[in-house]
Amino acid sequence: MSAALPCLASAQTVEDRARAAAEAARAKSGDSEAILENYINPGLSGQPIATVDKSRTFTPNLACQKTANFLELLVQPGAGGDITTVRIARDKDIDGTFDSVSTLPVPVSGICANGVISCQPGSWTGCRTFQWDVDSGGDLKLSEVEMPELAGCYCINNSCGANLVMGNLPSVLKDLGGGAIGALSTHDPRIGVADARVNGPLIQYVGAQSTACSPDPALPQTAYRANPTTIQGDAFAASEANSLFQSLAGSPAGTGRAEQVRACTIEREISFLPLTYDDIVSASGAIYSVRDCGEGCRRYRIIGDGNCSGSPPIFTASFAVSDPAKLVSARIVEMGADDWVQGRINGRIVGSAGPRPWLTIGLPSGDCRTDGGAARNYTSYDFTADLRAGPTSVSARVRGGGGGAPLTTQWGLVDVDIRVSPGCEPRERLVDLCSGYGADPKCRLDSESVDTVQTFHNGVGTGLRPLPQTRLFGTDSCTIQLTRDFFRRERTYKCVVDNGVLPEPDLSRGAYIIDHSTETMLADRVRTTDGGTVASTRPFALPDRGSVPRCEAICKTRAPKVNSDAAPDGIVGAKQTNPTGWDTFYHACASDNVCPAGPGEQIVSACGCLDDFPEAVVMMQTVRLAGADLACTATAR
């Protein structure tokens, strides 16, 4: 037999040896429990790790310092069901020896994910809420807070049920210790916890210092958790100062093809054209005189001669505005005559001046060539709407004669005031300095910032888009408000420059193999010395890859529990008709496909590829809709 063993070993094929190695590797890392037991826990706690074939062991140095017992919590319940004593032992410097022992100053009536609740023993009255915290010396302590600052609270004393602590001791210890560990790791991010072991009323944590071998808990590396984007700038600064990195980056292998970074902008350019009164208002016709009547205002006088025989003549002036929005007002402010004048706007009679009103198309009723002096009418007639709608005519129809007023022997006038807001006229154009790079096939967009919002970074869209912007332009005398999708885009393009360092790789052979091969036939085409090509085919088959589970088999169980969850309004179970609920558990199944249910647990789903995603969605949607019905107030607590 001994002589036959070498023959058997040599008779194994490469595939047989590979399958054996794969089975051995799967046995050590086939599921999460195996990885935790064989690699993570011993690696962090300084225990030996065996190779896949178990022929050798070694002790890795994954942590700067390690200890088997980093933290211990010992609990002792009292007569009322509260935890009257919580003793905490801690190895602060991770040297394998406890150097800090303390007890909580209050009894524990309820446990939260990040704190505890302390009430009058055996009841849920006179409760105070505390959060796990760490003092300046690194020791655990309790800080009193409002209950909404705590999470996942539940009651453990006799007011919620009998013997809740001892009946659920493993979960009570893990919840209590988890809050303490969370406070410690937040205070000192160097600390990592590998495992938790429950031994009766005692829970022990295996810990290590696994992040940056530094005596200072304020690590610069942990700053990236609060601001991840800074790591890019820090990495660039480190690469700029590293001579080896720069040598590799500048080598032919590092460059391949040279790229130039080209920056450009697409900017909305806003300019202003000053507008004077004459740029806005145009006037023509029977205008006798023009004078200023204030800022942005001019008064036009229309005068005509009349006579007492025949039809009274009409004298007309035409007005127009280039921008109706800048027109403030347009009015007839005065009419005067010796003897009669009739004012008209676009042929419409609006008023008159004379011995009596003259508001018809016929002759006025009265004398002509009187010596009674000039008649005046200072009533204002507004025609702003007419002028904004389009060119407008203002007319004076005159009838007079004889020895009248000294202006002329026979006259009539109409005074018109037109007021505008001159300001300025905006001119807008889009200055695109990136169009050439965008049309160049050798250039690709690398980054883009639109009105300070980063929309493109390292050649990938960020998914961010700026909201439409509203901005003010101009000065006090000329101000305009514009709303646009963007005002300025800043872009960088990376453009390939063929510098001849490395030739383009020839991928034609690989493309031929991929395009012409099948699952059972391998096609190839090689280049000959004379520049031609020769194609060939041969049978091809992959070895049987075997079968692997499509998932890690898990099972779902549940165990009855008293609804002892706590909220600011009291115990949840006290508000329900049935105070008993269920705890749900998930277990990883072993190779025998048997669910390792715990004591008192009922199997809900047997081992397999469970998918509880629909149930999770319903639960999250229920919580979301319930939260939408809550009313938040600003009442001080």
C-alpha positions in Angstrom: 0.0 0.0 0.0 2.8 2.4 0.9 4.3 1.9 -2.5 1.0 2.7 -4.2 0.4 6.0 -2.6 2.9 8.0 -4.8 1.2 6.5 -7.8 -2.2 7.6 -6.7 -1.0 11.1 -6.0 0.7 11.4 -9.4 -2.4 9.9 -11.1 -4.5 12.9 -9.9 -5.2 15.3 -12.7 -4.8 19.1 -12.5 -8.6 19.3 -12.3 -8.8 16.9 -9.4 -6.2 18.8 -7.4 -8.0 22.1 -8.2 -11.3 20.7 -7.0 -9.7 19.4 -3.8 -8.2 22.8 -3.1 -11.5 24.5 -3.9 -13.3 22.3 -1.4 -10.8 22.9 1.3 -11.0 26.7 0.7 -14.8 26.5 0.7 -14.8 24.8 4.1 -12.8 27.7 5.6 -14.5 30.6 3.9 -17.8 29.2 2.4 -20.1 31.4 4.5 -19.9 34.5 6.8 -19.7 32.4 10.0 -16.7 30.5 8.6 -14.8 33.7 7.6 -15.5 35.2 11.0 -14.3 32.2 12.9 -11.3 31.2 10.8 -9.9 34.6 9.8 -11.4 37.8 11.3 -11.6 36.9 14.9 -8.2 35.3 15.2 -6.6 37.9 13.0 -7.8 40.8 15.2 -7.2 39.1 18.5 -3.7 37.9 17.8 -4.5 34.2 17.5 -2.9 31.8 14.9 -4.5 31.4 11.5 -4.1 28.1 9.6 -3.6 27.8 5.9 -6.2 26.2 3.7 -4.8 22.7 3.9 -4.0 23.2 7.7 -0.4 22.3 7.1 0.9 25.5 8.6 -0.2 28.2 11.0 0.9 31.8 11.4 0.1 34.7 13.6 -0.8 37.9 11.6 -0.1 41.4 12.8 -3.3 43.1 11.7 -3.5 45.4 14.7 -1.0 47.6 16.4 -2.2 46.3 19.8 -4.6 43.6 20.7 -6.3 42.1 23.8 -8.5 39.1 24.3 -10.6 41.0 26.8 -11.1 44.6 25.8 -14.3 45.2 27.8 -16.3 43.2 30.3 -19.8 44.0 31.6 -21.2 42.1 34.6 -24.9 42.6 35.5 -26.9 41.7 38.6 -30.7 42.1 38.6 -32.6 43.2 41.7 -35.9 42.2 43.3 -37.9 44.6 41.1 -36.4 43.2 37.9 -34.2 46.2 37.4 -30.4 45.7 36.9 -29.2 47.1 40.1 -25.5 46.6 39.5 -23.6 47.0 36.2 -19.9 46.5 36.7 -17.6 47.7 33.8 -14.0 46.5 33.5 -11.9 47.9 30.6 -8.5 47.5 29.2 -7.9 51.2 28.1 -4.4 50.8 26.8 -5.0 47.3 25.2 -2.1 45.6 27.0 -4.0 42.6 28.2 -4.7 43.9 31.7 -7.8 45.6 33.0 -6.9 49.0 34.3 -10.3 50.6 34.8 -13.3 49.2 36.9 -16.4 51.2 37.5 -20.2 50.7 38.2 -23.1 52.6 36.9 -24.4 55.1 39.4 -28.1 54.3 38.7 -30.2 51.2 38.4 -31.2 50.2 34.8 -34.9 49.8 34.2 -34.8 50.0 30.4 -32.1 49.6 27.8 -31.7 51.6 24.6 -29.4 51.2 21.6 -27.3 54.2 22.8 -28.2 54.5 26.5 -30.3 53.4 29.5 -33.5 54.4 31.4 -33.5 54.5 35.1 -36.9 54.5 37.0 -38.1 53.8 40.5 -37.3 50.1 41.1 -39.9 47.8 39.7 -42.0 50.5 38.1 -42.1 52.9 35.1 -42.5 56.1 37.1 -40.0 58.8 37.9 -37.9 57.7 34.9 -34.7 59.5 33.9 -33.0 58.9 30.5 -29.2 58.6 30.0 -26.9 58.3 27.0 -23.6 56.4 26.9 -20.8 58.9 26.8 -17.0 59.1 27.3 -15.3 61.7 29.5 -12.1 63.6 28.8 -10.1 60.7 30.4 -11.6 58.1 28.1 -13.8 56.5 30.7 -17.4 55.5 30.1 -20.1 57.6 31.7 -23.8 58.3 31.5 -25.0 61.8 30.4 -28.7 62.7 31.1 -30.6 63.6 27.9 -34.2 63.8 26.7 -35.7 60.5 25.6 -36.1 61.5 21.9 -32.3 61.5 21.8 -32.3 57.7 22.6 -33.2 54.9 20.1 -34.6 51.4 20.3 -35.6 51.6 24.0 -37.4 48.8 25.9 -38.4 48.0 29.4 -36.7 45.2 31.5 -38.2 45.5 35.0 -41.3 43.9 36.6 -43.6 46.7 35.4 -43.4 45.1 31.9 -43.1 41.4 32.9 -41.5 38.9 35.2 -37.9 37.7 35.0 -37.2 39.6 31.7 -33.5 40.1 32.4 -32.6 36.5 33.2 -35.0 35.1 30.6 -33.4 37.2 27.9 -29.9 37.5 29.3 -27.8 37.1 26.1 -29.8 39.8 24.2 -29.9 42.1 27.3 -26.1 41.9 27.6 -25.5 42.5 23.9 -27.8 45.5 23.8 -26.3 47.0 27.0 -22.7 46.4 25.8 -23.4 47.5 22.3 -24.3 51.0 23.5 -21.1 51.2 25.5 -19.0 49.9 22.6 -20.6 52.5 20.3 -19.7 55.3 22.5 -16.1 54.1 22.9 -15.5 53.5 19.2 -17.0 57.0 18.4 -14.7 58.6 20.9 -11.6 56.6 19.7 -11.9 55.4 16.1 -8.7 53.4 16.4 -10.6 50.7 18.4 -12.1 47.7 16.7 -14.2 45.0 18.3 -13.8 41.5 16.8 -16.1 39.4 18.9 -18.5 39.3 21.9 -18.8 36.3 24.2 -21.6 35.8 26.7 -20.8 33.8 29.8 -23.7 33.8 32.2 -24.3 37.4 33.5 -21.0 38.5 31.9 -20.3 39.7 28.4 -16.7 39.9 27.1 -15.5 41.9 24.1 -12.4 41.0 22.1 -10.8 44.3 20.9 -7.8 45.7 19.0 -6.3 48.9 17.9 -6.6 48.4 14.2 -6.5 51.9 12.6 -3.2 53.7 12.3 -0.7 52.9 14.9 -1.0 56.3 16.6 -1.2 57.2 20.3 -3.6 60.0 19.5 -7.3 59.1 19.0 -7.8 62.2 16.8 -6.6 60.6 13.6 -6.4 62.7 10.4 -7.7 59.6 8.5 -11.0 59.7 10.3 -11.7 63.2 9.1 -12.6 61.6 5.7 -15.7 60.0 7.2 -17.1 63.5 7.9 -15.9 64.9 4.6 -15.1 62.2 2.0 -14.5 64.6 -0.8 -11.2 65.9 0.8 -9.5 62.6 0.2 -9.1 63.4 -3.5 -7.2 66.7 -2.9 -5.1 65.0 -0.2 -4.2 62.1 -2.5 -3.3 64.5 -5.2 -1.0 66.5 -2.8 0.6 63.3 -1.7 1.3 62.2 -5.3 2.8 65.6 -6.2 5.3 65.2 -3.4 6.1 61.6 -4.2 9.1 61.2 -6.5 8.4 57.6 -7.3 4.8 58.3 -8.3 5.9 61.2 -10.5 8.5 59.0 -12.2 5.9 56.3 -13.0 3.3 58.9 -14.1 5.8 60.4 -16.5 7.1 57.1 -17.9 5.9 55.8 -21.3 3.9 53.2 -19.5 2.2 55.8 -17.4 1.4 58.2 -20.2 0.7 55.9 -23.2 -0.8 58.8 -25.1 -0.3 62.3 -23.9 -3.3 64.3 -22.8 -3.6 68.0 -22.5 -6.1 69.5 -20.0 -7.9 72.5 -21.6 -10.1 74.8 -19.7 -12.9 76.9 -21.1 -16.1 78.7 -20.2 -19.6 79.2 -21.5 -20.8 82.4 -20.1 -24.0 84.5 -20.5 -22.7 88.1 -21.1 -25.1 90.9 -20.1 -24.4 94.4 -21.3 -26.5 97.6 -21.2 -27.3 100.2 -23.8 -28.1 103.5 -22.2 -31.5 104.9 -23.3 -32.3 108.6 -23.5 -35.7 110.2 -23.8 -35.3 110.5 -27.5 -34.5 106.8 -27.8 -37.9 106.0 -26.3 -40.3 108.7 -27.5 -40.7 110.1 -31.0 -42.9 113.1 -31.8 -43.8 114.8 -35.1 -46.5 117.0 -36.6 -47.9 120.4 -35.5 -45.7 120.9 -32.5 -45.0 124.5 -31.7 -42.6 124.1 -28.8 -41.0 121.4 -26.5 -39.7 122.0 -23.0 -38.7 119.9 -19.9 -41.3 119.3 -17.2 -39.2 117.3 -14.8 -37.0 114.2 -14.8 -37.8 112.1 -17.8 -40.6 114.4 -18.8 -41.3 116.7 -21.8 -44.1 119.1 -22.6 -45.2 119.4 -26.2 -47.4 122.4 -27.2 -49.7 122.1 -30.2 -50.9 125.4 -31.7 -53.1 126.2 -34.6 -54.8 129.2 -36.2 -58.5 129.4 -36.7 -61.1 131.5 -38.4 -64.7 132.2 -38.1 -65.6 131.2 -41.6 -65.7 127.7 -43.0 -64.9 124.4 -41.1 -62.6 124.8 -38.1 -59.1 123.3 -39.1 -57.5 120.4 -37.1 -53.8 120.5 -36.1 -52.3 117.1 -35.2 -49.1 115.8 -33.5 -48.2 112.1 -33.6 -46.4 110.3 -30.7 -44.9 106.8 -30.5 -42.7 104.9 -27.9 -40.1 102.2 -28.7 -40.6 100.4 -25.3 -44.1 100.7 -23.8 -42.8 99.3 -20.5 -40.7 102.4 -20.0 -43.7 104.8 -20.5 -44.7 106.2 -17.2 -47.6 108.5 -18.2 -49.0 110.5 -21.1 -51.6 113.3 -20.5 -53.2 116.4 -22.0 -52.5 118.9 -19.2 -53.9 122.2 -20.7 -56.1 123.5 -23.4 -56.4 127.3 -24.3 -58.0 129.3 -27.1 -59.2 132.6 -28.4 -62.0 131.9 -29.1 -62.5 128.0 -29.2 -60.3 124.9 -29.1 -61.3 121.2 -29.1 -58.8 118.4 -27.9 -58.8 115.1 -29.6 -56.9 111.8 -29.0 -56.9 109.4 -31.9 -59.8 111.4 -33.3 -61.8 111.0 -30.1 -63.0 114.2 -28.6 -61.8 114.4 -24.9 -62.3 118.1 -24.0 -62.4 121.7 -25.0 -61.6 125.3 -24.0 -63.9 128.3 -24.8 -66.9 130.2 -23.6 -68.8 127.0 -23.3 -68.0 123.2 -23.8 -67.5 122.1 -27.4 -67.8 118.4 -27.5 -69.5 117.7 -30.8 -68.3 117.5 -34.4 -70.4 120.5 -35.3 -69.6 124.2 -34.8 -69.5 125.5 -31.2 -72.6 127.4 -30.0 -71.4 130.9 -29.4 -69.9 134.0 -30.8 -66.7 134.3 -32.7 -64.2 137.2 -32.7 -65.0 138.1 -29.1 -62.8 140.3 -26.9 -63.5 138.4 -23.7 -59.9 137.2 -23.4 -58.4 133.7 -23.7 -60.2 130.7 -22.3 -58.2 128.0 -20.3 -59.0 124.4 -19.3 -56.5 122.7 -17.0 -58.4 119.4 -16.7 -56.0 116.4 -17.2 -56.8 113.8 -19.9 -54.8 110.6 -19.6 -53.9 108.7 -22.8 -51.2 106.4 -21.4 -53.0 103.2 -22.4 -53.4 104.5 -26.0 -49.7 105.3 -26.3 -48.7 102.0 -24.9 -50.9 100.2 -27.4 -49.3 102.0 -30.4 -48.7 105.3 -32.1 -51.1 107.9 -30.9 -52.3 111.2 -32.4 -53.2 114.3 -30.3 -55.2 117.0 -32.2 -56.3 120.6 -31.6 -59.4 121.8 -33.6 -59.4 125.6 -33.6 -62.1 128.2 -34.3 -61.4 131.9 -33.7 -60.9 135.3 -35.1 -61.0 139.0 -34.4 -59.0 141.1 -32.0 -58.2 138.3 -29.6 -55.3 137.6 -27.2 -51.9 138.9 -28.0 -50.4 135.4 -29.0 -52.1 135.7 -32.4 -55.2 137.2 -33.6 -56.9 133.8 -33.6 -55.5 130.7 -32.0 -55.9 127.5 -30.0 -53.4 125.3 -28.1 -53.2 121.8 -26.5 -50.3 121.0 -24.1 -49.2 117.3 -23.8 -46.9 115.9 -21.0 -45.2 112.6 -21.7 -43.1 111.1 -18.9 -40.8 108.0 -19.3 -38.2 106.1 -17.3 -35.2 106.2 -19.6 -32.9 103.6 -17.8 -31.1 101.3 -20.2 -31.7 98.4 -22.5 -30.1 95.0 -21.7 -28.2 93.1 -24.3 -27.6 89.4 -23.8 -25.4 87.0 -25.7 -23.9 83.5 -25.0 -20.2 83.4 -25.3 -19.3 79.7 -25.9 -15.5 79.2 -25.8 -15.9 75.4 -25.5 -17.6 74.6 -28.8 -14.3 73.7 -30.5 -13.3 71.3 -27.8 -16.8 69.7 -27.7 -16.7 69.1 -31.5 -13.2 67.6 -31.4 -13.4 63.8 -31.3 -10.0 63.7 -29.5 -11.4 65.7 -26.6 -13.6 64.4 -23.8 -15.3 66.3 -21.1 -13.6 65.8 -17.8 -15.3 68.2 -15.4 -18.0 70.8 -15.4 -19.2 73.3 -12.9 -22.5 75.2 -13.6 -22.9 78.2 -11.4 -20.6 76.6 -8.8 -22.6 73.3 -8.9 -20.3 70.3 -9.8 -22.2 68.5 -12.6 -19.3 66.5 -14.0 -16.3 65.1 -12.2 -13.5 62.9 -13.5 -15.4 62.2 -16.7 -18.5 61.0 -14.8 -21.8 62.9 -14.3 -22.5 63.7 -10.6 -26.3 63.7 -11.1 -26.4 67.3 -9.7 -28.1 70.1 -11.6 -28.4 73.7 -10.5 -31.8 75.3 -10.1 -32.7 78.3 -12.4 -30.8 81.4 -11.1 -32.3 84.9 -10.7 -29.7 87.7 -10.6 -29.7 91.5 -10.6 -27.5 93.3 -13.2 -26.7 97.0 -13.7 -26.4 100.0 -11.3 -28.9 102.1 -9.4 -29.9 104.1 -12.5 -30.1 100.9 -14.6 -31.1 97.7 -12.9 -32.6 94.6 -14.4 -33.5 91.2 -13.0 -32.9 88.1 -15.2 -33.8 84.4 -14.5 -31.9 81.9 -16.6 -31.1 78.1 -16.5 -27.4 79.0 -16.0 -25.1 82.0 -16.3 -21.7 80.4 -16.3 -20.3 77.0 -17.1 -16.7 76.2 -16.4 -15.4 73.1 -18.2 -12.2 71.2 -18.5 -11.5 68.8 -21.4 -8.9 66.2 -21.7 -7.6 66.1 -25.3 -5.4 63.3 -26.7 -2.2 64.5 -28.3 -0.5 61.8 -30.3 3.1 62.1 -29.2 4.3 58.8 -30.6 5.4 57.3 -27.3 3.5 54.1 -27.7 1.7 52.8 -30.7 -1.9 51.9 -30.7 -2.3 48.2 -29.7 -3.5 45.8 -32.4 -6.7 44.2 -31.2 -7.7 42.6 -34.4 -6.7 39.0 -33.4 -8.6 39.2 -30.1 -11.7 40.6 -31.9 -11.5 37.8 -34.4 -11.4 35.1 -31.7 -14.3 36.6 -29.8 -16.5 37.1 -33.0 -15.9 33.6 -34.5 -15.5 31.3 -31.6 -18.4 29.2 -30.1 -18.9 27.2 -26.9 -17.3 24.1 -28.6 -15.0 25.6 -31.2 -12.1 28.0 -30.8 -11.3 30.1 -33.9 -8.0 32.0 -34.3 -6.3 34.1 -36.9 -2.5 34.8 -36.8 -0.4 37.1 -38.9 2.3 35.5 -41.1 5.8 36.8 -41.8 4.8 38.0 -45.2 2.1 40.3 -43.8 -0.9 37.9 -44.5 -3.1 36.0 -42.1 -3.9 32.4 -41.5 -7.2 31.3 -39.9 -7.6 28.1 -37.9 -10.2 26.3 -35.7 -10.0 23.5 -33.1 -12.4 21.9 -30.7 -12.8 23.6 -27.3 -14.4 22.6 -24.1 -14.3 24.0 -20.5 -14.0 21.5 -17.7 -17.1 20.9 -15.6 -17.2 23.8 -13.2 -19.5 22.0 -10.7 -22.3 23.6 -8.9 -22.2 26.2 -6.2 -25.1 27.5 -4.0 -26.7 30.5 -5.5 -26.8 32.1 -2.0 -25.9 31.6 1.6 -28.7 29.5 3.0 -30.4 31.2 6.0 -33.5 30.4 8.0 -36.0 32.7 9.7 -37.3 32.0 13.2 -39.4 33.8 15.8 -39.8 33.7 19.6 -42.6 35.2 21.7 -41.8 38.3 23.7 -43.5 40.8 25.8 -43.9 44.2 24.1 -41.6 46.1 26.4 -40.5 48.7 23.9 -40.5 52.1 25.5 -41.4 55.6 24.1 -41.8 59.0 25.7 -45.5 58.2 26.2 -44.8 55.0 28.1 -44.5 51.3 27.5 -45.8 50.1 24.1 -47.4 47.0 25.5 -49.5 49.0 27.9 -51.2 50.7 25.0 -52.0 47.5 23.2 -54.9 45.0 23.6 -52.4 42.1 23.4 -49.0 43.0 25.0 -47.3 39.9 23.6 -45.4 40.1 20.4 -42.6 38.3 18.5 -38.9 38.6 18.1 -37.7 37.7 14.6 -34.2 36.0 14.1 -32.2 35.0 11.0 -29.6 32.2 11.2 -27.0 31.0 8.8 -27.5 27.3 8.0 -24.7 24.8 8.1 -23.8 22.4 5.3 -26.4 19.9 6.7 -29.1 22.4 5.8 -30.6 22.3 9.3 -31.8 25.6 10.9 -29.8 26.3 14.1 -32.8 27.7 16.0 -32.3 29.0 19.5 -34.1 28.0 22.6 -37.8 28.8 22.4 -37.6 29.8 18.7 -40.2 28.6 16.1 -39.0 28.1 12.6 -40.9 30.5 10.2 -38.9 29.8 7.0 -36.7 26.8 6.5 -33.1 27.0 5.2 -32.9 28.5 1.7 -32.5 31.7 -0.2 -34.9 33.9 1.6 -36.2 37.1 0.1 -38.0 39.3 2.6 -37.6 42.5 0.6 -41.4 42.9 0.0 -42.0 42.7 3.8 -39.2 45.2 4.4 -40.7 47.6 1.9 -44.1 47.4 3.5 -42.6 48.0 6.9 -40.6 51.0 5.7 -43.6 52.4 3.9 -45.8 52.0 7.0 -43.3 53.9 9.1 -43.0 56.6 6.5 -46.7 57.2 6.2 -47.2 57.1 10.0 -44.5 59.8 10.3 -46.2 61.9 7.7 -49.3 62.1 9.9 -47.3 63.4 12.9 -47.5 67.1 13.7 -44.2 68.8 14.8 -44.4 71.9 16.9 -41.8 74.4 18.2 -43.0 74.0 21.8 -40.0 74.1 24.2 -39.6 70.9 26.1 
